[in-house]
Amino acid sequence: MTPEKLLDAVEGFSTPLFVYDLDAILDRLSLLKKLFDGRFGVSYAIKANPNMGLLRALQPQLEMFDASSILEVRRAIATGMKPEFISFSGPAKRKVEIHEAVDLHVGELILESLSEAEEASAYAQSKGLLQPCLVRINPLHVPRKFGASMARTASQFGIDEEQMGDALPQIAELAGLNLVGFHIYSGTNCLDPEAIAENFENFARIFEQAQAQTGIEVHRLVFGSGFGIQYLPDETQLDHEALPALVNPIVDALLQKPGFEKATCNLELGRWLVGPFGWLLTRTISEKSSRGSEIRTCDAGFNNHLAACGMMGSVFRRNWVFQNISNPQGKTSAYMLVGPLCTSIDRLAVDVELAEVTVGDVIAIEGSGAYGLTASPSRFISHPEPREVTYHDGRFTDASETERHPLTTLPA
């Protein structure tokens, strides 16, 4: 989206403001399906961005939603998605969540432990139901070049690979459950096609072992994609065009194995679909010089975008891609961008190179379509919560979900 178009959004809705380009997101989804030529359905991970305006736009084009709480299940249903096309994952499902999921006839309950499986089985039996489920498996190995790895170490996610031989047969025999397949998500935000392919090859090996240990006819396999997006100026975009040649043979070979002939494969992903097509727009409120640094205070900080501030699992803080969209041709200088919070840790960027920034300019933070507002402590210090707008067919639509109470709303 052009700086001019983003400024149009600010004119209509003020700042701080999240903007989501639905046209670009839907194009991205179409591209994904073409890349793999029908080998994968798409399961959108709601946690990446649960905005209802965005979910409603995605829903007709998806095979499934993946929810990580019962409230996300309800969000998916509210879009018009039938419950049988919703999976429910997450490591700490409360009994009431499991029970509601079974009552709603959620398509697949993704089991993270034997105890969770036993609870779901007992409740389904008490209702005279047979709940379809997948078992999530926690691999021993994930290739390098993934931004975050959930393999190798102790994890709240899934059955450890080395415990499959004991746990999987027990789950397969639980009377209230219908084990229809397996799920793996072991690493995130990878920008290397060969590492992704290596990861999928590992998935296929584990899926084969799991099928042999349970003897089931597999109907569903979930490949946690781990497809990454560029956050930092020196990063290279994932070459998604290279993925089919590397990944398709792995899928084709697996589906020819005994027990997999009827299997449907899903890619579970969120960030790659929506992340590049969202922006957080923030206005500069004041300026000052302090001990050699040019400081610009902004109306958005880590209360609005924890990840962009490097506070969402980053070991070393590095600047995301920022742009002064009010003055893109100005002389470039280094700035410290800080948020409005009364704490010294509220820093959006340090020594970031930007076109000259003056009071009133609008700064765009790119790559903000995933894990933005809902992954941030938006109520900290009670600053106004950002609005959210979607862009579709040439029109901006207010998609805000936060309550804009008079006590927390300021004039534009």
C-alpha positions in Angstrom: 0.0 0.0 0.0 1.4 3.4 -1.0 2.3 6.1 1.6 -0.4 8.3 0.1 -3.1 5.6 0.7 -1.9 5.1 4.3 -2.2 8.8 4.9 -5.7 8.7 3.5 -6.5 6.2 6.3 -5.0 8.5 8.9 -7.1 11.4 7.6 -10.2 9.3 8.1 -9.4 7.5 11.3 -6.5 9.3 13.1 -3.6 7.5 15.0 -2.6 5.2 16.4 -4.0 3.0 13.6 -3.6 -0.5 12.3 -4.4 -0.9 8.6 -4.9 -4.3 6.9 -5.0 -4.6 3.1 -7.5 -7.4 2.5 -7.1 -7.3 -1.2 -3.4 -8.1 -0.9 -4.1 -10.8 1.8 -6.6 -12.5 -0.5 -4.2 -12.4 -3.4 -1.6 -14.0 -1.1 -4.0 -16.8 -0.2 -4.7 -17.4 -3.9 -1.0 -17.5 -4.6 -0.4 -20.0 -1.8 -3.0 -22.4 -3.3 -1.5 -22.2 -6.7 2.0 -22.8 -5.5 1.2 -26.3 -4.2 -1.4 -27.2 -6.8 -4.0 -28.6 -4.5 -1.7 -30.6 -2.3 -2.5 -28.5 0.8 -5.6 -26.9 2.1 -5.1 -23.8 4.2 -5.8 -23.6 7.9 -5.5 -20.0 9.1 -4.2 -19.7 12.7 -6.6 -17.1 14.2 -4.0 -16.1 16.8 -1.9 -14.4 14.1 -4.7 -11.8 13.7 -8.2 -12.4 15.1 -9.8 -9.2 13.8 -13.3 -10.1 12.7 -13.2 -8.0 9.6 -10.2 -9.9 8.4 -11.5 -13.3 9.4 -14.8 -12.7 7.6 -12.9 -11.8 4.4 -10.7 -14.9 4.7 -13.4 -17.4 5.6 -14.8 -18.2 2.2 -11.4 -19.0 0.8 -10.1 -21.2 3.6 -10.4 -24.9 4.2 -10.2 -24.5 8.0 -9.6 -22.1 10.8 -7.3 -23.1 13.6 -8.4 -21.8 17.0 -6.3 -21.7 20.1 -9.0 -20.9 22.6 -12.7 -21.6 22.8 -13.3 -17.8 22.2 -11.4 -18.2 18.9 -13.6 -21.1 18.1 -16.6 -18.8 18.6 -15.0 -16.1 16.4 -14.5 -18.7 13.6 -18.2 -19.7 13.9 -19.3 -16.1 13.9 -17.7 -15.7 10.4 -20.0 -18.4 9.1 -17.5 -21.2 9.2 -19.2 -24.5 10.0 -17.7 -26.1 13.2 -16.6 -29.2 11.3 -14.1 -27.0 9.5 -12.5 -25.6 12.7 -9.6 -27.2 14.6 -9.0 -26.4 18.3 -5.4 -26.5 19.5 -3.6 -25.1 22.6 -1.7 -26.6 25.5 -4.0 -25.6 28.4 -7.5 -26.3 27.3 -9.8 -26.0 30.3 -12.4 -28.7 30.9 -15.2 -26.2 30.0 -13.4 -25.5 26.7 -13.0 -29.1 25.8 -16.6 -29.8 26.7 -17.9 -26.8 24.6 -15.8 -27.9 21.6 -17.2 -31.4 21.8 -20.8 -30.0 22.1 -20.2 -27.7 19.1 -19.0 -30.7 17.0 -15.7 -29.0 16.3 -14.0 -30.7 13.4 -10.8 -31.7 15.1 -9.7 -31.4 18.6 -5.9 -31.2 18.6 -4.6 -33.1 21.6 -1.5 -31.9 23.4 -1.3 -34.7 26.1 -2.6 -38.0 27.2 -4.5 -36.4 30.1 -6.2 -34.0 27.7 -7.2 -36.9 25.5 -8.7 -38.8 28.4 -10.8 -35.8 29.4 -12.1 -35.3 25.9 -12.8 -39.0 25.5 -14.7 -39.2 28.8 -16.9 -36.2 28.0 -17.6 -37.3 24.4 -18.6 -40.7 25.7 -21.0 -39.1 28.3 -22.7 -37.3 25.4 -22.8 -40.4 23.2 -20.4 -38.7 20.7 -17.3 -39.7 18.9 -15.0 -36.6 18.8 -12.5 -36.5 15.8 -9.1 -35.6 16.9 -5.5 -35.1 15.9 -2.5 -35.7 18.1 0.2 -33.0 18.1 3.7 -34.3 18.1 6.7 -32.5 19.5 9.8 -33.4 17.3 13.3 -34.0 18.6 14.7 -32.0 15.8 14.0 -28.8 13.9 16.4 -27.4 11.2 18.4 -24.3 11.7 17.2 -20.9 10.4 13.8 -21.0 12.1 13.1 -17.9 14.2 11.7 -19.9 17.1 12.0 -23.6 17.7 9.6 -25.7 19.7 11.6 -28.9 19.3 14.4 -30.6 21.2 13.5 -29.0 24.6 10.8 -29.7 27.2 7.6 -28.3 25.7 4.0 -27.7 26.6 3.1 -28.6 23.0 2.2 -32.1 22.0 3.4 -35.6 22.7 7.2 -35.8 22.6 8.5 -37.8 19.6 10.3 -40.2 21.8 7.1 -40.9 23.8 4.9 -41.6 20.7 5.2 -45.4 20.9 3.7 -45.4 24.4 1.1 -42.6 24.2 -0.3 -42.8 20.7 -1.7 -46.4 20.9 -3.4 -45.4 24.2 -5.0 -42.4 22.6 -6.1 -44.4 19.5 -8.0 -46.8 21.7 -9.9 -44.2 23.8 -13.6 -44.9 23.2 -14.9 -41.4 22.9 -12.3 -40.3 20.3 -11.8 -40.9 16.6 -8.1 -40.4 15.9 -8.0 -39.2 12.3 -4.4 -37.9 12.0 -1.5 -35.9 13.3 -0.3 -32.4 13.7 3.2 -30.9 14.0 4.3 -27.2 14.4 7.9 -27.1 15.4 9.4 -23.8 14.2 8.3 -20.3 13.1 9.3 -17.5 10.8 11.8 -19.3 8.6 13.0 -17.4 5.5 15.0 -20.4 4.0 13.1 -22.7 1.6 15.5 -25.6 2.0 15.1 -25.5 5.8 11.3 -25.5 5.4 11.6 -28.5 3.1 13.9 -30.3 5.5 11.4 -29.6 8.3 8.6 -31.1 6.2 10.7 -34.1 5.4 11.1 -34.7 9.1 7.3 -34.3 9.5 6.7 -37.0 6.9 9.0 -39.4 8.7 7.3 -38.8 12.0 3.8 -39.1 10.5 4.8 -42.5 9.1 6.0 -43.7 12.5 2.8 -42.4 14.1 0.6 -44.2 11.6 2.5 -47.4 12.1 2.2 -47.1 15.9 -1.5 -46.6 15.8 -2.5 -48.5 12.7 -5.1 -45.8 11.8 -6.2 -44.8 8.3 -5.0 -41.2 8.2 -7.5 -38.6 7.1 -5.8 -35.4 8.1 -2.2 -34.2 8.5 -1.3 -30.7 9.6 2.0 -29.3 8.5 2.9 -26.2 10.6 4.3 -24.1 7.9 6.8 -21.8 9.7 6.8 -19.6 6.6 8.6 -16.4 7.6 8.3 -12.7 6.6 10.8 -9.9 6.4 10.9 -7.9 9.6 14.4 -6.4 9.5 15.9 -4.2 6.8 18.7 -6.6 6.1 16.6 -9.7 5.8 15.7 -11.4 2.5 12.1 -12.3 1.7 11.2 -16.0 1.7 11.5 -17.3 -1.9 8.1 -18.9 -1.9 8.5 -19.8 -5.6 11.2 -22.2 -4.7 9.0 -24.2 -2.2 7.0 -26.4 -4.6 10.0 -28.1 -6.2 11.3 -28.9 -2.7 8.1 -29.7 -0.8 5.7 -31.3 -3.4 7.8 -34.5 -3.8 7.8 -35.0 0.0 4.0 -34.8 0.1 3.5 -36.9 -3.0 5.7 -39.7 -1.6 4.0 -39.7 1.8 0.5 -39.9 0.3 1.5 -43.0 -1.6 2.3 -44.9 1.6 -0.1 -47.5 3.1 -2.5 -45.8 5.5 -2.2 -42.3 3.9 -4.1 -42.9 0.7 -7.1 -40.9 2.0 -5.2 -38.2 3.8 -5.8 -34.5 3.3 -2.9 -32.2 4.1 -3.3 -28.8 5.6 -0.8 -26.0 5.9 -1.3 -24.2 9.2 -0.1 -20.6 9.0 -1.0 -17.1 9.8 2.0 -14.7 9.8 2.9 -15.3 6.1 -0.6 -14.6 4.9 -1.4 -11.4 6.8 1.9 -10.1 8.3 3.2 -8.2 5.3 -0.1 -6.5 4.6 -0.6 -4.7 7.8 0.8 -1.4 9.1 0.8 0.4 12.4 0.6 4.1 11.8 1.7 6.4 14.6 2.0 10.2 14.8 5.0 12.0 16.3 3.9 14.1 19.3 7.0 15.9 20.3 10.7 16.2 19.6 13.8 16.7 21.7 17.6 16.3 21.7 19.1 14.4 24.5 22.8 13.5 25.0 23.5 13.2 21.3 20.2 11.5 20.3 17.4 13.0 18.4 14.2 11.7 20.1 10.8 11.7 18.6 7.9 10.7 20.9 5.0 8.9 19.2 1.4 8.1 20.1 2.0 4.3 19.8 4.5 2.2 21.8 4.8 -1.3 23.1 1.3 -1.0 24.4 0.2 -1.2 20.8 3.0 -3.3 19.2 5.1 -5.4 21.6 6.7 -7.3 18.8 8.0 -4.3 16.9 9.6 -3.0 20.1 11.6 -6.3 20.2 9.8 -7.4 23.4 8.2 -10.6 22.1 10.8 -13.2 22.5 13.7 -11.4 20.7 17.1 -12.0 22.3 18.7 -9.0 20.7 16.6 -5.9 19.9 16.8 -4.8 16.3 14.9 -2.1 14.4 12.0 -3.2 12.2 11.3 -1.4 8.9 10.0 2.1 9.6 9.1 4.8 7.1 8.2 8.5 7.5 5.3 8.5 5.1 4.6 12.3 5.7 8.0 13.3 4.5 9.5 10.3 2.5 11.9 12.5 0.5 13.4 14.4 3.5 17.0 14.4 4.5 17.9 11.1 6.3 19.0 11.2 9.9 19.1 8.8 12.9 16.3 8.9 15.4 15.2 7.3 18.6 11.5 6.6 18.4 9.8 6.2 21.7 6.2 5.6 22.7 3.8 7.4 25.1 4.3 5.1 28.1 5.7 6.4 31.3 8.6 3.8 31.4 12.1 4.0 30.0 11.7 0.7 28.1 9.1 2.0 25.7 11.3 2.3 22.6 10.0 1.6 19.1 13.4 2.1 17.5 16.9 3.2 18.4 19.2 4.9 15.8 16.8 4.2 13.0 17.5 6.0 9.8 14.5 8.0 8.6 13.7 10.9 6.4 13.5 14.0 8.6 10.9 13.6 11.3 9.1 16.6 12.7 6.1 17.0 15.1 2.9 15.8 13.4 4.6 13.4 10.9 3.2 9.9 10.5 5.5 6.9 10.9 4.5 3.6 9.3 5.7 0.3 10.9 5.7 -2.3 8.2 5.0 -6.1 8.7 2.4 -5.3 11.3 -0.5 -7.5 10.1 0.3 -10.4 12.5 0.9 -10.4 16.2 0.3 -6.7 16.5 -2.5 -5.2 18.7 -3.8 -8.5 20.2 -0.3 -9.6 21.2 0.3 -6.3 23.1 -0.6 -4.9 26.5 -3.0 -2.4 25.1 -4.4 -1.3 28.5 -1.1 -0.5 30.1 -1.2 3.0 31.4 -4.6 3.5 29.8 -3.7 5.3 26.6 -6.2 5.2 23.8 -6.3 1.9 22.1 -5.6 1.9 18.3 -8.3 1.6 15.8 -8.2 -1.1 13.1 -9.3 -0.5 9.5 -9.5 -2.9 6.6 -8.9 -1.9 3.0 -11.0 -3.7 0.3 -12.1 -2.8 -3.2 -10.8 0.8 -2.8 -12.5 1.5 0.5 -11.4 1.7 4.1 -13.8 0.2 6.7 -13.6 0.6 10.5 -12.9 -2.9 11.9 -12.1 -1.8 15.4 -13.1 -4.1 18.2 -11.7 -2.2 21.2 -14.1 -0.1 23.2 -13.4 3.6 22.6 -14.7 4.9 25.9 -14.9 8.6 26.5 -12.4 8.4 29.3 -9.8 6.9 27.0 -10.6 8.6 23.7 -8.8 11.8 22.7 -9.8 14.1 19.9 -8.1 13.6 16.6 
